[in-house]
Amino acid sequence: MFIASVELETENKARYRYKIITDKSKEDYECEPALVHYEAEIANEMMKAYTNNQEYFQCDNQRFKIISFYCNSLFNVYNKHKRRKCDFSNKAVLIHIYKQNALCPRCKRHKKKSNLENVIASVSCLLNRSDTCDIEIQYCRNCKEYFVDEQSLAEYEKKYGLLLFERSKEFSKNGWTDNDYDYNPDSILSRYGYSAQTDVITEKARRAVLIYLIEKGYKNHIKNLLSSFIKNRGNRCYKACPVWMSDLDFVNEYSSEYDRYIGYGQLKY
């Protein structure tokens, strides 16, 4: 049974085709494509390179380029090069959101070659922070940054609900790219998925964002932001203004460990 079909190219432009199989007795390097067992050295290097999004790998003092790599559902069962897992459920990590993730956009802008690694990130669900889910994101070893493509994130959040992590959107020459989230890079609220658009986020999820940030010590900052939105955008954002006013009332009434109370005891005359 085969788990992957691979085409390689050498530095001399010679091309070779392989099928990675699970039955060692069927191994045959003479046929076309060659049948190679998954534990063989070249199969191991191919699988490792593919898992880590590497275009090239070295085997037997020869450098190979992966031209194509197609695998089936059994591939992960036999692939020992498991993707690195990162636990982001209890730490603040910034994940950039891009239109595409085939290349690192930052490396591309600086005309550098991408050095990507697919990783599994464990993140908390906003509405129940004790629940976590695993999502696949990318890590650029050059930029030391994590990022995810916009469509994949939308699918994950359709499945799990809003996820709890700090997010930043792709920047282009024409400004911030359009998407359903309407993130604003200068607001801590929008970096955690807050929006006044009721068709984008429910009131329950919106309040969960507010509570999370209040508990992180951002209460006064949030109050200033919401007050600013109401004052400066209230007239033109007539649908959003009632949402901001309601959320401002909620923040004012919400008590946290960061609130300081001043009492006046019994007055003496």
C-alpha positions in Angstrom: 0.0 0.0 0.0 1.4 3.4 -1.0 1.2 6.5 1.1 2.8 9.1 -1.1 3.8 9.7 -4.7 6.9 11.9 -5.2 8.8 13.4 -8.1 12.4 14.7 -7.5 15.0 16.6 -9.5 18.7 16.5 -9.0 21.1 19.4 -9.5 21.9 17.9 -12.9 18.2 18.2 -13.8 17.7 14.5 -13.8 14.2 13.5 -12.6 13.1 10.5 -10.6 9.7 9.3 -9.5 9.0 7.4 -6.3 6.0 5.8 -4.5 6.5 5.5 -0.8 5.0 2.2 0.3 4.3 0.4 3.7 5.1 -3.2 2.6 8.9 -3.7 2.6 8.6 -6.9 0.6 7.2 -4.9 -2.3 10.2 -2.5 -2.4 11.6 -2.2 -6.0 14.0 0.5 -7.1 14.1 -0.8 -10.7 10.5 -0.2 -11.7 9.0 3.2 -12.7 8.1 4.8 -10.5 10.4 3.2 -8.0 8.7 1.6 -5.0 10.5 2.6 -1.8 9.7 1.6 1.8 8.8 4.4 4.1 11.7 3.5 6.5 14.3 3.7 3.7 16.7 6.7 4.0 15.5 8.5 0.9 11.9 8.1 1.8 12.6 9.3 5.3 14.3 12.4 4.0 11.5 13.1 1.5 8.9 12.8 4.3 10.9 15.0 6.6 11.3 17.7 4.0 7.7 17.7 3.0 6.5 17.9 6.7 8.7 20.9 7.3 7.8 22.6 4.0 11.3 22.3 2.7 11.8 22.4 -1.1 15.2 20.7 -1.0 16.8 17.9 1.0 20.1 16.0 1.0 20.6 12.2 0.7 23.7 10.2 -0.1 25.7 13.3 -0.8 23.2 14.4 -3.4 20.9 17.4 -3.3 17.3 16.8 -4.4 14.5 19.2 -5.2 10.9 18.1 -4.6 8.9 18.8 -7.8 5.7 17.3 -6.6 4.5 15.4 -3.5 1.0 13.9 -3.2 0.0 11.9 -0.1 -3.1 10.1 1.0 -4.8 9.9 4.4 -2.4 7.2 5.6 0.6 9.4 5.3 0.3 10.9 8.8 -0.1 7.4 10.2 3.4 6.4 9.0 5.1 9.8 9.1 7.3 9.9 12.2 8.2 13.6 11.6 5.3 15.0 13.5 4.8 18.7 13.3 6.0 20.8 16.2 3.2 21.6 18.6 2.9 25.0 20.4 0.7 25.6 23.3 -0.7 29.1 23.0 -3.6 28.6 25.3 -2.0 30.3 28.3 0.3 32.9 26.6 -0.1 36.0 24.5 1.2 35.2 21.0 0.7 37.4 17.9 -0.4 35.6 14.8 -0.4 37.5 11.5 -3.3 36.9 9.1 -2.5 36.8 5.4 -4.4 36.2 2.2 -2.0 33.3 1.3 0.6 31.2 3.2 2.6 29.6 0.5 5.4 32.1 1.1 6.2 34.3 4.1 5.0 37.7 3.0 7.6 39.5 5.0 10.5 37.5 3.4 8.9 38.1 0.0 8.8 41.9 0.6 12.5 41.9 1.6 13.3 39.6 -1.3 14.4 36.8 1.1 13.8 33.1 0.6 11.1 31.8 3.0 12.1 29.3 5.6 8.7 28.0 6.7 7.6 25.4 9.2 4.1 24.1 9.6 3.2 23.9 13.3 0.2 22.8 15.3 -1.0 25.6 17.6 -3.2 24.8 20.6 -5.3 27.8 21.2 -8.2 28.6 23.6 -11.8 29.0 22.5 -13.1 32.4 23.4 -16.5 31.4 24.9 -15.0 28.6 27.0 -11.3 29.3 27.8 -10.9 25.9 29.3 -11.5 24.3 25.9 -8.6 24.3 23.5 -8.4 23.3 19.8 -5.5 22.5 17.5 -5.1 24.6 14.4 -2.3 24.4 11.8 -0.4 27.6 11.3 3.0 28.6 9.8 6.2 29.7 11.5 8.9 31.6 9.6 12.3 30.7 10.9 13.8 33.9 9.3 11.3 36.4 10.7 10.5 34.4 13.9 6.8 35.1 13.4 3.7 33.0 13.2 1.0 33.5 10.6 -2.1 31.8 9.2 -4.0 32.3 5.9 -7.3 34.1 6.2 -9.4 31.4 4.7 -8.1 28.7 7.0 -8.7 30.8 10.0 -12.3 31.5 8.9 -12.9 27.7 8.5 -11.4 27.1 12.0 -13.6 29.8 13.6 -16.6 28.5 11.8 -16.0 25.1 13.4 -14.8 26.2 16.9 -16.1 29.7 17.3 -13.9 32.8 17.8 -10.4 31.8 18.9 -8.5 33.6 21.6 -5.2 35.0 20.3 -3.8 38.4 19.3 -4.1 38.8 15.6 -2.7 41.3 13.0 -3.8 41.7 9.4 -1.7 41.6 6.3 -0.6 45.1 5.2 -0.4 45.9 1.5 0.5 49.0 -0.5 -3.2 49.8 -0.8 -3.7 49.7 3.0 -5.3 47.0 5.1 -6.8 44.2 3.0 -10.5 43.7 3.1 -12.0 40.7 5.0 -15.0 39.9 7.2 -13.2 40.8 10.4 -12.5 44.4 9.8 -9.4 44.3 12.1 -7.8 47.6 12.9 -4.0 47.3 13.7 -4.0 50.1 16.3 -6.8 48.7 18.6 -6.3 46.1 21.2 -10.0 45.3 20.8 -9.9 44.4 17.1 -6.6 42.5 17.6 -8.6 40.0 19.7 -11.5 39.8 17.2 -13.9 42.5 18.7 -16.2 44.1 16.2 -19.4 46.3 16.5 -20.8 44.5 13.4 -23.5 42.3 14.8 -23.4 40.0 11.8 -19.7 39.3 12.4 -19.6 38.6 16.1 -22.4 37.8 18.6 -22.9 39.9 21.8 -21.9 37.0 23.9 -18.6 36.6 22.0 -18.0 40.4 22.1 -18.5 40.5 25.8 -16.1 37.6 26.2 -13.4 39.6 24.4 -14.1 42.5 26.8 -14.0 40.4 29.9 -10.7 38.7 28.8 -9.0 42.1 28.2 -10.4 43.6 31.4 -8.9 40.7 33.4 -5.6 41.4 31.6 -5.7 45.0 33.0 -6.9 46.9 30.0 -10.1 48.2 31.5 -9.3 51.9 31.4 -7.8 51.5 27.9 -11.0 49.9 26.7 -13.1 52.6 28.2 -11.0 55.2 26.4 -11.3 53.4 23.1 -15.1 52.9 23.3 -15.6 56.5 24.4 -13.4 57.7 21.5 -15.4 55.5 19.0 -18.7 57.0 20.3 -17.4 60.6 20.2 -15.6 60.5 16.9 -17.5 58.0 14.9 -20.9 57.9 16.5 -22.6 60.1 13.9 -21.5 58.3 10.9 -21.5 54.8 12.4 -25.1 54.9 13.5 -25.4 51.1 13.7 -22.2 50.6 15.6 -22.8 53.5 18.1 -25.5 51.7 20.2 -23.3 48.6 20.4 -20.3 50.7 21.6 -22.6 52.5 24.2 -23.9 49.2 25.5 -20.4 47.7 25.7 -19.1 50.9 27.5 -21.9 50.4 30.1 -20.9 46.8 30.5 -17.3 47.6 31.0 -18.1 50.3 33.6 -20.2 47.9 35.5 -17.8 45.0 35.3 -15.6 44.5 38.5 -12.1 43.1 38.3 -9.2 42.6 40.6 -7.6 45.7 39.0 -10.3 48.0 40.3 -9.3 50.1 43.3 -12.1 51.1 45.7 -11.9 54.2 47.8 -14.1 54.3 51.0 -14.8 57.1 53.3 -15.6 55.5 56.6 -17.5 57.3 59.4 -17.2 61.1 59.3 -16.3 62.8 62.6 -17.5 66.3 63.4 
